[in-house]
Amino acid sequence: MRDIKALCVYCGSSSGNRPEYTEAATAFGTRLAREGIALVYGGGKVGLMGTVADAVLAAGGRVIGVIPRQLVEKEVAHVGLTELHVVETMHQRKTRMYELADAFVALPGGFGTMDEMFEMLTWAQLGLHAYPCAFLDTLGFYKGLGASMDHMVAEGFVKQVQRDQVWFGDSIDAMFDWMKSYESTYTPKWITKDAV
């Protein structure tokens, strides 16, 4: 699969209000292990974070957690991981997760999930990496976000080619098929001399 050895998952430290979110996280973690791809994630034992990590471990896969010391001290760190990297700040956490991964996937989550995933989308837009970024759209969780991205294109703030680089869907099989053939297309922003 496209040289992906480790995949970074961003997702909620809560499980959400519907069992389907947990079921999808479990299925995704199991699939990662089956593909022989290590999970890189935020190192927690709670919410969807804990669910996906437990699923990878249960299926015999590798799990690499990255967590700030502050959260370790609050006893939310998962103690059964293959590797646990303890860092000092949230910025260090995001950087380390990026350094360890070859692809990025958002499962349902809140502000932190959006922050982390949009940083990766921005870095791709700037040509800082060429890794696939996908949203696993369980129960249409990201339907509105996809529409917002389309609106950004229509209003001239994002190029269509950049929007097309971001995958949305609810099928784990379809997502992995997309990743297998993914090719990044870096398109510089259209800032002109007249704009500065």
Secondary structure, 3 states (H helix, E strand, C coil): CCCCCEEEEECCCCCCCCHHHHHHHHHHHHHHHHHCCEEEECCECCHHHHHHHHHHHHCCCCEEEEEEHHHHHCCCECCCCCEEEEECCHHHHHHHHHHHCCEEEECCCCHHHHHHHHHHHHHHHCCCCCCCEEEECHHHCCHHHHHHHHHHHHCCCCCHHHHHCEEEECCHHHHHHHHHCCCCCCCCCCCCHHHC
